[in-house]
Amino acid sequence: MITTFSVRDIPFSFPGSWFDISPVIAENVYADDLHLVSHQTGMHPVLRFTATPAGADVEATPTRLRWRHGSGQVELVHENAGTVRLRGAGLGMRIAAAAETLTPFSGTYLYRDPRDGAYVFTSYETGRRYRVTVLSAPTGGGAAGVELLGIGERHLDLPDGPDWEVAIEEYATSRDPYRPEAPFDEVARRAGEAFRAYVEAVAPWRDARTPAAELAAYVLWSATVAPAGFLTRPAVLMSKHWMDKVWSWDHCFNALALAAGDPELAWHQFHLPFDHQEPTGALPDSVTHSEVLYNFVKPPVHGWALARLRCDLGRQLTRSEMSSAYRRLSSWTTFWLTQRRVPGHVLPHYQHGNDSGWDNATTFDAGRTLETADLAAFLILQLRELAALATELGEADAAADWQATAGRMRAALLSDLWHDGRFVARDPRTGQAHDSSSLLALMPIVLGDDLPTEIHTALAERLEAHLTKYGLATEPPGSPHYAADGYWRGPIWAPSTVLVEDGLRRAGHTGLADTVSDRFRALCEQSGFAENFDAETGAGLRDRAYTWTAAAYLTLAAAHQRRRLGAVTASGRQRPRC
C-alpha cells in the first residue's frame, strides 16, 4: 500500500534538502498554492506553484507529488537534495516568485542566464539562487518580470498542452549548466528505493499493527538536512514547517528512534547541541541554520537518553566516542551543579519554565525560578550514567564521585520535595514550597525503581487523573487551569509520554505503561504527528509535522513489537534490555 498524506499537514521534502514544497509559508499561515519554502536563514517562501487551469487536486506520497485536474497532471520528484524535477501532461504550471516586491534588501530578482537560457530567481531572504531549466516544453509558454525591479509579477509559464519538463535547483552562487542525472521515471524510482531502504532500516518490525510506521519514518526522513550554517552535522529538524530548529532536548528523542536503524545519524543527533556547548557547560536552547540561541537551556534528559541510546544503538561505541560523550555530558552536568545551585543547596533550579521544556506549565504559575522534582530526577539519572561511563573508561574515583552526588541528590529530592504524598516545587530563595496539578510534578516517575516503592506507586496512581482516552494530558482536564490548546497546560505531548512510559515500566507498573503506549500510538495513527494534541478530542495542534512526535511513535511501536514477539518465544520470556 502506498502511503499518502496531505501537504497541508506534512511538507514534501527529501533528506539533505533545505527546502520543502508546502502551502505552509509562515507560522500558522497557509497559502492557496504550494510553495518552494527554504529553511536557510529562516523559513522563507521563495517560489509559488500555480497549476493551470485552476482547481487541481494535490496528492503526495513520500517520493512523488502530483497536481491532478481532469485528465491532466503535473508530477514533482526529487533528483537529489538540492534539485527537483517537474513534468506536466495536459496541465500547465506557473512558477512565480513568492514576493512581488523587490527592494535593495528584500525580495526575489529574476533574470535569464545567457549561457544556457535558464531562468534564475535569486532570493535576498535565503541568499540562494533557484534556477529553472526547461528540459522540454511546447510553444505557448513564456516569462514575465525578467530583470524587473520594484513591484511586479516575476514568473515562468509552462502551458497546459503537450508534455513539458523542468528542473529547479537551489544553490549558492554559480554552477555549470544543468544536466539531468537520469530520465524522470528513473529519478522517481531511485527516490522510491531510497525511502524504502530507510523505512526498512528504521522500522523493519512494522506490520498491520503499526499502520503509521511508514509515515512516521517519512516525517523523520524528509526533515533531515545536510550540514550547513551552524548545523555542522546532518540534522533532523523538528519540522520543515515553522519549527525548523533543533532544540536541546527534542534531538534526544529523534536519536532514540534512529538508533537501531541508522546509528551514525542517531549519534549525530545526540551530539548536535553539544557542538555549541558553552565554557560553563551549558547547552544552547536551540540551533538552526543561521542562529544559536542561549537565552534559555533545556532539561538534562541527556543522561537518560544516552543510556537508552547505548542499549539500542546498532553498534558499540568506540573508546573515543565514549570519551567524547563522557566529557560533554560531564560538562553539562557540572553546569547544573555549579551555575544552577544556590550555595549550600543540593537541588538545582530552573530560571524559567522554558528551561524545563514545559514553557508555560502550571508549575511555574507560583514563580519562574524553582527547584523542581523533575529536574532533580533527570540529573540523578544523568549522574548515574556518568558513573557508568567513568567505570567503563577506567576512572574509578570519578565514578564513585558521580554516584555519591547522585545519592545526595536523591536523598534531597525525597526529603525536601516529597510532601504529603506528592512532589512539590520550591523557591530556592525563600524555601517556600508550591504544589501544582501539572504532569510535570509526576515526572520523577522517570527514576523507575530507583524511587521507593510507596512513592512510585503513588505517582502511578496520580497519573490516572491525567490519562484521557488519547493519552497523558499535561494538565488534568478537570483542572481549572486546563486549556485545550494551552501548550503545556493540557495537551498531550510526545516527550512526556515516552519518559513516563519508560519510568512506569522500569518501576514495574507495566499495565499502566502499556496503556500509555497503546493510547499514544493510537492517537498518532488517528491524528498524525502534530507538535501536541487536544487531550479530549485527539485533534492535532500547532505544527503538524513534528519529528519528535514521529520519533516517539517509532520508539513506542518498536518496543511494543519486541514485547509482543518476545511473548511468543519458546522460553516465554521477554527480551531483556541491556
MOFEN-V110739 format. One record per backbone hydrogen bond with DSSP energy under -1.0 kcal/mol. NH is the residue of the N-H (numbers start at 1). CO is the residue of the C=O. Records with the same first field share a line. If there is no record, write none. Layout:
# MOFEN-V110739
NH = CO, CO
This chain:
# MOFEN-V110739
5 = 60
9 = 6
10 = 6
12 = 21
16 = 224
17 = 14
20 = 37
21 = 12
22 = 35
25 = 29
29 = 26
31 = 23
35 = 22
36 = 47
37 = 20
38 = 44
39 = 18
44 = 38
46 = 36
47 = 36
48 = 96
49 = 34
50 = 94
52 = 92
57 = 68
59 = 66
61 = 64
65 = 76
66 = 59
67 = 74
68 = 57
69 = 72
72 = 69
73 = 89
74 = 67
75 = 87
76 = 65
77 = 85
79 = 83
80 = 83
84 = 168
85 = 77
86 = 166
87 = 75
88 = 164
89 = 73
90 = 161
92 = 52
93 = 158
94 = 50
95 = 156
96 = 48
97 = 154
98 = 46
102 = 150
103 = 106
109 = 122
111 = 120
113 = 118
117 = 113
119 = 132
120 = 111
121 = 130
122 = 109
123 = 128
124 = 107
127 = 123
129 = 171
130 = 121
131 = 169
132 = 119
133 = 167
135 = 165
136 = 165
142 = 157
144 = 155
147 = 110
148 = 145
152 = 100
155 = 144
156 = 95
157 = 142
158 = 93
164 = 88
165 = 136
166 = 86
167 = 133
168 = 84
169 = 131
170 = 82
171 = 129
187 = 183
188 = 184
189 = 185
190 = 186
191 = 187
192 = 188
193 = 189
194 = 190
195 = 191
196 = 192
197 = 193
198 = 194
199 = 195
200 = 196
201 = 197
202 = 198
203 = 199
206 = 203
210 = 207
213 = 210
216 = 212
217 = 213
218 = 214
219 = 215
220 = 216
221 = 217
222 = 218
223 = 219
224 = 221
225 = 235
226 = 16
228 = 231
230 = 289
231 = 228
232 = 230
235 = 225
237 = 223
238 = 245
244 = 242
245 = 243
246 = 287
248 = 285
251 = 247
254 = 250
255 = 251
256 = 252
257 = 253
258 = 254
262 = 258
266 = 262
267 = 263
268 = 264
269 = 265
270 = 266
271 = 267
272 = 268
275 = 271
276 = 273
277 = 274
278 = 282
281 = 278
285 = 293
286 = 293
287 = 246
288 = 291
293 = 286
301 = 299
305 = 301
306 = 302
307 = 303
308 = 304
309 = 305
310 = 306
311 = 307
312 = 308
313 = 309
314 = 259
322 = 318
323 = 319
324 = 320
325 = 321
326 = 322
327 = 323
328 = 324
329 = 325
330 = 326
331 = 327
332 = 328
333 = 329
334 = 330
335 = 331
336 = 332
337 = 333
338 = 334
339 = 335
345 = 342
349 = 340
350 = 370
355 = 352
356 = 353
361 = 358
364 = 361
365 = 362
370 = 350
371 = 426
376 = 372
377 = 373
378 = 374
379 = 375
380 = 376
381 = 377
382 = 378
383 = 379
384 = 380
385 = 381
386 = 382
387 = 383
388 = 384
389 = 385
390 = 386
391 = 387
392 = 388
393 = 389
394 = 391
395 = 390
399 = 395
400 = 396
401 = 397
402 = 398
403 = 399
404 = 400
405 = 401
406 = 402
407 = 403
408 = 404
409 = 405
410 = 406
411 = 407
412 = 408
413 = 409
414 = 410
415 = 411
416 = 412
417 = 413
419 = 422
422 = 419
424 = 417
425 = 434
426 = 371
427 = 432
431 = 427
434 = 425
439 = 474
441 = 438
442 = 439
443 = 440
445 = 442
446 = 443
447 = 444
448 = 445
450 = 447
451 = 448
456 = 452
457 = 453
458 = 454
459 = 455
460 = 456
461 = 457
462 = 458
463 = 459
465 = 462
466 = 463
468 = 471
473 = 466
474 = 491
479 = 476
482 = 479
483 = 489
486 = 483
492 = 533
497 = 493
498 = 494
499 = 495
500 = 496
501 = 497
502 = 498
503 = 499
504 = 500
505 = 501
506 = 502
507 = 503
508 = 505
509 = 504
510 = 508
513 = 509
514 = 510
515 = 511
516 = 512
517 = 513
518 = 514
519 = 515
520 = 516
521 = 517
522 = 518
523 = 519
524 = 520
525 = 521
526 = 522
527 = 523
528 = 524
531 = 543
532 = 541
533 = 492
534 = 539
538 = 534
541 = 532
546 = 529
547 = 238
550 = 546
551 = 547
552 = 548
553 = 549
554 = 550
555 = 551
556 = 552
557 = 553
558 = 554
559 = 555
560 = 556
561 = 557
562 = 558
563 = 559
564 = 560
565 = 561
566 = 562
567 = 563
568 = 565
569 = 566
